[in-house]
Amino acid sequence: MPKAKGSDKELGRLKHEVKNLQQELYDVQKRYDALLEKTQKQNIQTTNWTYEQLLKRHIDLSREHVDKIRDCEALRRNCQKVSDEHEEELHYAEEIIGDLEEQLKAAKLEAKTKSEAYDSVKSELEEVIASNAESATRYQEWRELMLRVANGAPMLGKGE
């Protein structure tokens, strides 16, 4: 039976070793759980910090976006104002062009009328000049005849 005592001893030692291993496992499990909890807390803190940073960045970007929208709206209003001013200037320019076109038509009509009057007067003047030239020639002939008569020459007809 000595073997049985050895077996009992071996069994006791193994039981004791199992108990020690169970305690070790329990301690390791406890440390693991503590580390897991600590890691989860850190992860939550990191996640919260990250979300907080992202939220702050989003808020900053939103503010920048709102500012840009305001700037764009102000720019749009300025563009509309300039466009309205240009529209007024264009309308004014169109009125001036219309007036100038009317003045040009009137000036062309006046020039045509004056040109026609000039042509008529020129034609009449040319007739008067031609008539005066004939009269001057006849006067010159008559004068020469009178000078000859005054010098004692007889009055002769044209053919003589």
N, CA, C and O of each residue as an XYZ file, in Angstrom:
640
protein
N       0.774     -1.192      0.000
C       0.000      0.000      0.000
C       0.830      1.278      0.000
O       0.295      2.386     -0.050
N       2.035      1.117      0.053
C       2.810      2.341      0.042
C       2.534      3.154     -1.214
O       2.666      4.378     -1.241
N       2.158      2.444     -2.219
C       1.858      3.181     -3.439
C       0.656      4.066     -3.247
O       0.614      5.163     -3.804
N      -0.295      3.648     -2.503
C      -1.506      4.417     -2.302
C      -1.184      5.654     -1.510
O      -1.739      6.721     -1.775
N      -0.288      5.535     -0.530
C       0.088      6.719      0.228
C       0.790      7.692     -0.672
O       0.574      8.900     -0.583
N       1.636      7.173     -1.545
C       2.344      8.047     -2.490
C       1.363      8.683     -3.441
O       1.525      9.834     -3.845
N       0.361      7.940     -3.790
C      -0.630      8.463     -4.705
C      -1.448      9.525     -4.010
O      -1.820     10.536     -4.605
N      -1.729      9.277     -2.708
C      -2.488     10.272     -1.968
C      -1.676     11.545     -1.805
O      -2.198     12.657     -1.885
N      -0.418     11.354     -1.582
C       0.468     12.498     -1.439
C       0.546     13.257     -2.763
O       0.477     14.485     -2.813
N       0.692     12.481     -3.820
C       0.775     13.081     -5.160
C      -0.542     13.785     -5.461
O      -0.557     14.883     -6.017
N      -1.630     13.153     -5.093
C      -2.946     13.730     -5.324
C      -3.089     15.012     -4.510
O      -3.600     16.007     -5.023
N      -2.655     15.009     -3.268
C      -2.710     16.199     -2.422
C      -1.875     17.316     -3.015
O      -2.288     18.474     -3.081
N      -0.682     16.925     -3.443
C       0.203     17.934     -4.046
C      -0.437     18.491     -5.304
O      -0.406     19.703     -5.518
N      -1.015     17.645     -6.140
C      -1.661     18.103     -7.368
C      -2.862     18.987     -7.062
O      -3.098     19.987     -7.740
N      -3.635     18.601     -6.012
C      -4.779     19.417     -5.607
C      -4.291     20.792     -5.161
O      -4.859     21.823     -5.520
N      -3.228     20.774     -4.371
C      -2.657     22.027     -3.889
C      -2.152     22.870     -5.078
O      -2.348     24.085     -5.117
N      -1.509     22.209     -6.031
C      -1.007     22.902     -7.226
C      -2.161     23.460     -8.048
O      -2.072     24.571     -8.570
N      -3.257     22.688     -8.169
C      -4.456     23.145     -8.898
C      -5.021     24.366     -8.202
O      -5.415     25.338     -8.846
N      -5.058     24.304     -6.839
C      -5.574     25.436     -6.064
C      -4.710     26.669     -6.304
O      -5.232     27.763     -6.517
N      -3.378     26.494     -6.269
C      -2.456     27.620     -6.538
C      -2.655     28.167     -7.957
O      -2.670     29.378     -8.177
N      -2.805     27.251     -8.903
C      -3.018     27.686    -10.301
C      -4.357     28.405    -10.448
O      -4.473     29.378    -11.194
N      -5.381     27.907     -9.716
C      -6.688     28.576     -9.752
C      -6.579     29.975     -9.153
O      -7.171     30.924     -9.667
N      -5.822     30.097     -8.067
C      -5.624     31.407     -7.442
C      -4.867     32.315     -8.399
O      -5.206     33.489     -8.554
N      -3.839     31.766     -9.040
C      -3.063     32.542    -10.008
C      -3.944     32.991    -11.168
O      -3.882     34.135    -11.619
N      -4.771     32.049    -11.638
C      -5.696     32.365    -12.727
C      -6.665     33.465    -12.299
O      -6.956     34.386    -13.061
N      -7.162     33.350    -11.058
C      -8.068     34.350    -10.522
C      -7.386     35.717    -10.462
O      -7.972     36.728    -10.851
N      -6.124     35.741     -9.964
C      -5.360     37.002     -9.877
C      -5.119     37.592    -11.265
O      -5.278     38.791    -11.493
N      -4.724     36.689    -12.199
C      -4.478     37.158    -13.579
C      -5.783     37.696    -14.183
O      -5.787     38.731    -14.849
N      -6.882     36.982    -13.941
C      -8.181     37.411    -14.463
C      -8.566     38.767    -13.874
O      -9.105     39.631    -14.566
N      -8.277     38.937    -12.567
C      -8.596     40.189    -11.889
C      -7.770     41.328    -12.492
O      -8.294     42.406    -12.772
N      -6.455     41.071    -12.689
C      -5.587     42.098    -13.303
C      -6.042     42.398    -14.726
O      -6.055     43.547    -15.166
N      -6.417     41.323    -15.438
C      -6.894     41.498    -16.813
C      -8.156     42.370    -16.827
O      -8.274     43.292    -17.634
N      -9.090     42.070    -15.928
C     -10.333     42.844    -15.847
C     -10.044     44.304    -15.487
O     -10.651     45.221    -16.039
N      -9.110     44.504    -14.554
C      -8.743     45.865    -14.154
C      -8.110     46.614    -15.335
O      -8.439     47.771    -15.598
N      -7.192     45.932    -16.044
C      -6.558     46.553    -17.215
C      -7.586     46.815    -18.321
O      -7.548     47.850    -18.987
N      -8.494     45.870    -18.501
C      -9.543     46.033    -19.509
C     -10.418     47.229    -19.157
O     -10.740     48.041    -20.024
N     -10.804     47.340    -17.890
C     -11.630     48.467    -17.452
C     -10.890     49.792    -17.635
O     -11.450     50.780    -18.111
N      -9.597     49.783    -17.237
C      -8.781     50.982    -17.380
C      -8.657     51.349    -18.863
O      -8.774     52.521    -19.220
N      -8.421     50.361    -19.724
C      -8.293     50.600    -21.162
C      -9.608     51.117    -21.735
O      -9.617     52.034    -22.556
N     -10.707     50.528    -21.302
C     -12.012     50.987    -21.790
C     -12.288     52.423    -21.363
O     -12.802     53.226    -22.142
N     -11.934     52.743    -20.098
C     -12.105     54.118    -19.630
C     -11.255     55.077    -20.459
O     -11.711     56.151    -20.854
N     -10.010     54.668    -20.714
C      -9.127     55.519    -21.530
C      -9.668     55.660    -22.951
O      -9.629     56.737    -23.547
N     -10.171     54.550    -23.475
C     -10.750     54.603    -24.813
C     -11.958     55.539    -24.848
O     -12.132     56.325    -25.779
N     -12.782     55.433    -23.811
C     -13.949     56.313    -23.729
C     -13.497     57.763    -23.615
O     -14.038     58.644    -24.283
N     -12.494     58.006    -22.760
C     -11.982     59.363    -22.622
C     -11.401     59.863    -23.937
O     -11.646     60.993    -24.362
N     -10.614     58.977    -24.577
C     -10.017     59.347    -25.866
C     -11.112     59.601    -26.897
O     -11.059     60.572    -27.652
N     -12.096     58.721    -26.917
C     -13.217     58.884    -27.854
C     -13.962     60.173    -27.549
O     -14.281     60.942    -28.456
N     -14.238     60.409    -26.276
C     -14.919     61.647    -25.887
C     -14.088     62.857    -26.287
O     -14.616     63.830    -26.825
N     -12.770     62.792    -26.020
C     -11.888     63.896    -26.393
C     -11.916     64.093    -27.907
O     -12.000     65.219    -28.398
N     -11.844     62.958    -28.651
C     -11.862     63.033    -30.113
C     -13.184     63.629    -30.594
O     -13.199     64.511    -31.453
N     -14.293     63.140    -30.035
C     -15.588     63.693    -30.412
C     -15.681     65.169    -30.065
O     -16.216     65.971    -30.831
N     -15.153     65.511    -28.905
C     -15.161     66.909    -28.475
C     -14.342     67.765    -29.443
O     -14.761     68.854    -29.837
N     -13.169     67.252    -29.817
C     -12.329     67.991    -30.767
C     -13.026     68.102    -32.123
O     -13.030     69.163    -32.748
N     -13.611     66.994    -32.563
C     -14.335     67.014    -33.837
C     -15.515     67.979    -33.783
O     -15.781     68.708    -34.739
N     -16.215     67.973    -32.655
C     -17.346     68.882    -32.494
C     -16.877     70.335    -32.520
O     -17.492     71.179    -33.171
N     -15.785     70.623    -31.809
C     -15.232     71.986    -31.831
C     -14.838     72.378    -33.246
O     -15.122     73.489    -33.694
N     -14.179     71.458    -33.948
C     -13.758     71.731    -35.333
C     -14.982     71.961    -36.224
O     -14.997     72.849    -37.076
N     -16.003     71.137    -36.001
C     -17.234     71.295    -36.777
C     -17.870     72.661    -36.500
O     -18.328     73.339    -37.420
N     -17.891     73.050    -35.238
C     -18.451     74.358    -34.865
C     -17.625     75.471    -35.513
O     -18.183     76.419    -36.066
N     -16.293     75.354    -35.444
C     -15.424     76.361    -36.070
C     -15.678     76.442    -37.572
O     -15.803     77.527    -38.139
N     -15.752     75.267    -38.204
C     -16.003     75.252    -39.653
C     -17.387     75.815    -39.972
O     -17.568     76.505    -40.976
N     -18.353     75.518    -39.119
C     -19.699     76.054    -39.321
C     -19.688     77.575    -39.225
O     -20.334     78.261    -40.016
N     -18.950     78.092    -38.252
C     -18.843     79.554    -38.114
C     -18.174     80.160    -39.345
O     -18.621     81.174    -39.881
N     -17.084     79.507    -39.781
C     -16.404     79.986    -40.985
C     -17.355     79.948    -42.178
O     -17.386     80.867    -42.996
N     -18.126     78.871    -42.259
C     -19.086     78.724    -43.349
C     -20.132     79.839    -43.293
O     -20.466     80.437    -44.316
N     -20.641     80.110    -42.103
C     -21.627     81.187    -41.928
C     -20.998     82.524    -42.321
O     -21.631     83.338    -42.994
N     -19.748     82.749    -41.899
C     -19.058     83.991    -42.266
C     -18.920     84.102    -43.775
O     -19.133     85.168    -44.354
N     -18.560     82.984    -44.409
C     -18.407     82.998    -45.863
C     -19.747     83.233    -46.548
O     -19.820     83.921    -47.566
N     -20.800     82.661    -45.989
C     -22.138     82.893    -46.543
C     -22.489     84.372    -46.427
O     -23.027     84.961    -47.365
N     -22.187     84.966    -45.284
C     -22.449     86.407    -45.105
C     -21.635     87.228    -46.100
O     -22.146     88.165    -46.713
N     -20.348     86.860    -46.255
C     -19.499     87.568    -47.221
C     -20.056     87.439    -48.628
O     -20.098     88.407    -49.387
N     -20.479     86.236    -48.961
C     -21.044     85.996    -50.297
C     -22.331     86.807    -50.492
O     -22.563     87.373    -51.561
N     -23.146     86.854    -49.466
C     -24.392     87.612    -49.548
C     -24.094     89.102    -49.719
O     -24.745     89.781    -50.513
N     -23.119     89.604    -48.981
C     -22.724     91.014    -49.123
C     -22.185     91.259    -50.528
O     -22.504     92.272    -51.152
N     -21.380     90.346    -51.019
C     -20.843     90.465    -52.371
C     -21.966     90.425    -53.404
O     -21.949     91.185    -54.372
N     -22.937     89.545    -53.200
C     -24.081     89.459    -54.112
C     -24.864     90.768    -54.116
O     -25.279     91.248    -55.171
N     -25.065     91.348    -52.915
C     -25.775     92.631    -52.844
C     -25.002     93.723    -53.576
O     -25.585     94.527    -54.303
N     -23.664     93.746    -53.375
C     -22.837     94.731    -54.080
C     -22.915     94.534    -55.585
O     -23.029     95.497    -56.343
N     -22.854     93.284    -56.009
C     -22.953     92.991    -57.446
C     -24.308     93.444    -57.987
O     -24.391     94.008    -59.078
N     -25.365     93.196    -57.220
C     -26.700     93.613    -57.644
C     -26.775     95.133    -57.736
O     -27.367     95.679    -58.667
N     -26.164     95.814    -56.755
C     -26.160     97.278    -56.752
C     -25.429     97.798    -57.991
O     -25.918     98.692    -58.682
N     -24.242     97.223    -58.266
C     -23.473     97.632    -59.437
C     -24.251     97.319    -60.708
O     -24.272     98.117    -61.645
N     -24.888     96.157    -60.731
C     -25.689     95.764    -61.891
C     -26.837     96.754    -62.105
O     -27.116     97.162    -63.232
N     -27.497     97.131    -61.006
C     -28.580     98.111    -61.103
C     -28.062     99.449    -61.613
O     -28.691    100.093    -62.453
N     -26.895     99.864    -61.088
C     -26.300    101.128    -61.549
C     -25.971    101.048    -63.029
O     -26.235    101.983    -63.786
N     -25.389     99.917    -63.438
C     -25.057     99.748    -64.859
C     -26.322     99.724    -65.709
O     -26.335    100.233    -66.830
N     -27.372     99.137    -65.176
C     -28.651     99.096    -65.894
C     -29.174    100.516    -66.084
O     -29.650    100.871    -67.162
N     -29.081    101.330    -65.022
C     -29.507    102.729    -65.131
C     -28.646    103.476    -66.150
O     -29.160    104.217    -66.988
N     -27.317    103.268    -66.065
C     -26.418    103.931    -67.010
C     -26.702    103.471    -68.433
O     -26.664    104.274    -69.365
N     -26.981    102.199    -68.603
C     -27.303    101.662    -69.925
C     -28.586    102.294    -70.446
O     -28.666    102.681    -71.612
N     -29.584    102.395    -69.582
C     -30.854    103.021    -69.978
C     -30.610    104.480    -70.367
O     -31.130    104.958    -71.376
N     -29.818    105.177    -69.563
C     -29.490    106.575    -69.856
C     -28.739    106.680    -71.185
O     -29.019    107.560    -71.999
N     -27.774    105.764    -71.395
C     -27.002    105.756    -72.641
C     -27.921    105.471    -73.827
O     -27.762    106.069    -74.892
N     -28.877    104.564    -73.652
C     -29.821    104.267    -74.733
C     -30.662    105.496    -75.059
O     -30.947    105.765    -76.226
N     -31.060    106.244    -74.025
C     -31.815    107.484    -74.268
C     -30.959    108.482    -75.034
O     -31.432    109.114    -75.978
N     -29.694    108.625    -74.627
C     -28.787    109.550    -75.315
C     -28.598    109.106    -76.766
O     -28.625    109.931    -77.680
N     -28.408    107.808    -76.972
C     -28.238    107.290    -78.339
C     -29.487    107.585    -79.163
O     -29.391    107.995    -80.320
N     -30.655    107.376    -78.567
C     -31.912    107.688    -79.260
C     -31.980    109.155    -79.641
O     -32.334    109.496    -80.769
N     -31.636    110.027    -78.689
C     -31.632    111.474    -78.968
C     -30.645    111.807    -80.076
O     -30.954    112.577    -80.986
N     -29.447    111.217    -79.992
C     -28.428    111.484    -81.012
C     -28.859    110.978    -82.388
O     -28.589    111.621    -83.402
N     -29.531    109.823    -82.421
C     -30.028    109.303    -83.691
C     -31.063    110.252    -84.292
O     -31.070    110.496    -85.499
N     -31.943    110.786    -83.429
C     -32.933    111.769    -83.902
C     -32.238    113.019    -84.420
O     -32.597    113.553    -85.470
N     -31.229    113.485    -83.666
C     -30.478    114.669    -84.106
C     -29.769    114.393    -85.429
O     -29.717    115.261    -86.300
N     -29.226    113.190    -85.579
C     -28.542    112.819    -86.820
C     -29.521    112.805    -87.988
O     -29.207    113.307    -89.068
N     -30.709    112.232    -87.779
C     -31.724    112.232    -88.834
C     -32.085    113.661    -89.229
O     -32.170    113.997    -90.411
N     -32.296    114.498    -88.202
C     -32.644    115.896    -88.466
C     -31.500    116.598    -89.204
O     -31.734    117.360    -90.142
N     -30.266    116.336    -88.775
C     -29.108    116.962    -89.422
C     -28.981    116.483    -90.864
O     -28.674    117.279    -91.752
N     -29.214    115.185    -91.113
C     -29.154    114.664    -92.474
C     -30.224    115.311    -93.344
O     -29.964    115.695    -94.484
N     -31.443    115.429    -92.787
C     -32.530    116.057    -93.522
C     -32.197    117.519    -93.812
O     -32.417    118.011    -94.918
N     -31.666    118.199    -92.805
C     -31.280    119.604    -92.982
C     -30.166    119.719    -94.020
O     -30.194    120.607    -94.873
N     -29.195    118.826    -93.944
C     -28.093    118.851    -94.915
C     -28.627    118.584    -96.314
O     -28.200    119.219    -97.278
N     -29.560    117.644    -96.425
C     -30.142    117.346    -97.740
C     -30.895    118.559    -98.269
O     -30.768    118.931    -99.435
N     -31.686    119.167    -97.382
C     -32.445    120.363    -97.778
C     -31.499    121.482    -98.185
O     -31.716    122.141    -99.201
N     -30.447    121.700    -97.394
C     -29.475    122.755    -97.709
C     -28.723    122.424    -98.997
O     -28.423    123.315    -99.792
N     -28.419    121.138    -99.201
C     -27.725    120.726   -100.410
C     -28.604    120.989   -101.631
O     -28.141    121.493   -102.654
N     -29.881    120.637   -101.498
C     -30.804    120.897   -102.607
C     -30.928    122.398   -102.861
O     -30.930    122.848   -104.006
N     -31.034    123.172   -101.761
C     -31.133    124.629   -101.900
C     -29.851    125.175   -102.518
O     -29.896    126.057   -103.375
N     -28.694    124.641   -102.077
C     -27.409    125.074   -102.632
C     -27.347    124.770   -104.128
O     -26.937    125.608   -104.932
N     -27.765    123.545   -104.485
C     -27.756    123.164   -105.896
C     -28.664    124.084   -106.715
O     -28.314    124.485   -107.825
N     -29.817    124.410   -106.166
C     -30.762    125.296   -106.854
C     -30.168    126.691   -107.012
O     -30.210    127.281   -108.091
N     -29.608    127.211   -105.902
C     -29.008    128.554   -105.951
C     -27.809    128.558   -106.897
O     -27.609    129.516   -107.644
N     -27.018    127.498   -106.867
C     -25.847    127.382   -107.735
C     -26.279    127.409   -109.191
O     -25.684    128.091   -110.025
N     -27.335    126.644   -109.476
C     -27.842    126.585   -110.848
C     -28.326    127.963   -111.300
O     -28.025    128.411   -112.407
N     -29.090    128.632   -110.413
C     -29.585    129.981   -110.746
C     -28.408    130.942   -110.910
O     -28.404    131.773   -111.818
N     -27.429    130.832   -110.047
C     -26.251    131.704   -110.108
C     -25.481    131.477   -111.405
O     -25.022    132.426   -112.040
N     -25.346    130.204   -111.791
C     -24.655    129.910   -113.054
C     -25.412    130.527   -114.229
O     -24.809    131.047   -115.168
N     -26.771    130.458   -114.159
C     -27.578    131.091   -115.223
C     -27.371    132.594   -115.227
O     -27.211    133.200   -116.287
N     -27.372    133.208   -114.025
C     -27.179    134.668   -113.933
C     -25.790    135.038   -114.452
O     -25.632    136.020   -115.178
N     -24.769    134.232   -114.068
C     -23.402    134.504   -114.517
C     -23.336    134.403   -116.040
O     -22.711    135.237   -116.695
N     -23.979    133.383   -116.598
C     -23.983    133.219   -118.060
C     -24.716    134.382   -118.711
O     -24.282    134.920   -119.730
N     -25.841    134.762   -118.101
C     -26.615    135.885   -118.637
C     -25.809    137.178   -118.527
O     -25.800    138.001   -119.442
N     -25.129    137.341   -117.379
C     -24.302    138.540   -117.193
C     -23.139    138.549   -118.184
O     -22.751    139.608   -118.675
N     -22.585    137.378   -118.477
C     -21.486    137.313   -119.434
C     -21.968    137.754   -120.815
O     -21.273    138.482   -121.524
N     -23.166    137.305   -121.186
C     -23.732    137.731   -122.472
C     -23.978    139.235   -122.471
O     -23.661    139.948   -123.423
N     -24.569    139.693   -121.338
C     -24.852    141.140   -121.231
C     -23.558    141.922   -121.271
O     -23.496    142.982   -121.894
N     -22.522    141.417   -120.618
C     -21.240    142.127   -120.607
C     -20.657    142.159   -122.014
O     -20.100    143.170   -122.442
N     -20.790    141.046   -122.728
C     -20.284    141.012   -124.102
C     -21.052    142.005   -124.964
O     -20.429    142.743   -125.727
N     -22.380    142.053   -124.876
C     -23.188    143.004   -125.647
C     -22.866    144.443   -125.240
O     -22.781    145.345   -126.074
N     -22.686    144.630   -123.893
C     -22.341    145.972   -123.423
C     -20.999    146.405   -123.997
O     -20.834    147.543   -124.436
N     -20.047    145.484   -123.988
C     -18.708    145.792   -124.513
C     -18.811    146.145   -125.999
O     -18.175    147.093   -126.461
N     -19.605    145.389   -126.735
C     -19.795    145.678   -128.158
C     -20.450    147.044   -128.332
O     -20.016    147.833   -129.171
N     -21.459    147.324   -127.571
C     -22.175    148.613   -127.652
C     -21.231    149.745   -127.302
O     -21.245    150.788   -127.956
N     -20.414    149.556   -126.286
C     -19.466    150.581   -125.846
C     -18.443    150.868   -126.941
O     -18.139    152.023   -127.238
N     -17.917    149.795   -127.539
C     -16.953    149.971   -128.628
C     -17.608    150.739   -129.772
O     -17.000    151.626   -130.371
N     -18.867    150.380   -130.064
C     -19.602    151.072   -131.135
C     -19.774    152.539   -130.790
O     -19.611    153.401   -131.654
N     -20.099    152.833   -129.553
C     -20.301    154.220   -129.146
C     -18.984    154.990   -129.217
O     -18.976    156.173   -129.554
N     -17.906    154.344   -128.910
C     -16.598    155.001   -128.995
C     -16.256    155.310   -130.462
O     -15.711    156.372   -130.762
N     -16.568    154.410   -131.344
C     -16.295    154.665   -132.764
C     -17.167    155.801   -133.279
O     -16.727    156.669   -134.032
N     -18.443    155.757   -132.834
C     -19.359    156.816   -133.263
C     -18.855    158.133   -132.697
O     -18.864    159.154   -133.385
N     -18.420    158.111   -131.454
C     -17.918    159.342   -130.845
C     -16.677    159.802   -131.587
O     -16.386    160.998   -131.572
N     -15.951    158.940   -132.217
C     -14.747    159.302   -132.959
C     -15.078    159.610   -134.418
O     -14.190    159.889   -135.224
N     -16.326    159.555   -134.732
C     -16.752    159.952   -136.058
C     -17.014    158.811   -136.996
O     -17.259    159.074   -138.173
N     -16.986    157.660   -136.614
C     -17.271    156.536   -137.513
C     -18.777    156.382   -137.649
O     -19.518    156.677   -136.711
N     -19.231    155.927   -138.795
C     -20.666    155.757   -138.962
C     -21.162    154.510   -138.195
O     -20.380    153.591   -137.951
N     -22.410    154.473   -137.829
C     -22.990    153.322   -137.156
C     -23.310    152.286   -138.188
O     -24.082    152.537   -139.114
N     -22.744    151.158   -138.045
C     -22.932    150.122   -139.011
C     -23.636    148.951   -138.331
O     -23.633    148.824   -137.107
N     -24.235    148.108   -139.156
C     -24.902    146.921   -138.617
C     -23.858    145.869   -138.225
O     -22.653    146.070   -138.373
N     -24.303    144.882   -137.784
C     -23.393    143.865   -137.308
C     -22.580    143.261   -138.444
O     -21.370    143.076   -138.311
N     -23.183    142.977   -139.475
C     -22.493    142.345   -140.591
C     -21.586    143.307   -141.333
O     -20.774    142.797   -142.105
N     -21.609    144.593   -141.212
C     -20.847    145.541   -141.995
C     -19.514    145.835   -141.432
O     -18.763    146.627   -142.003
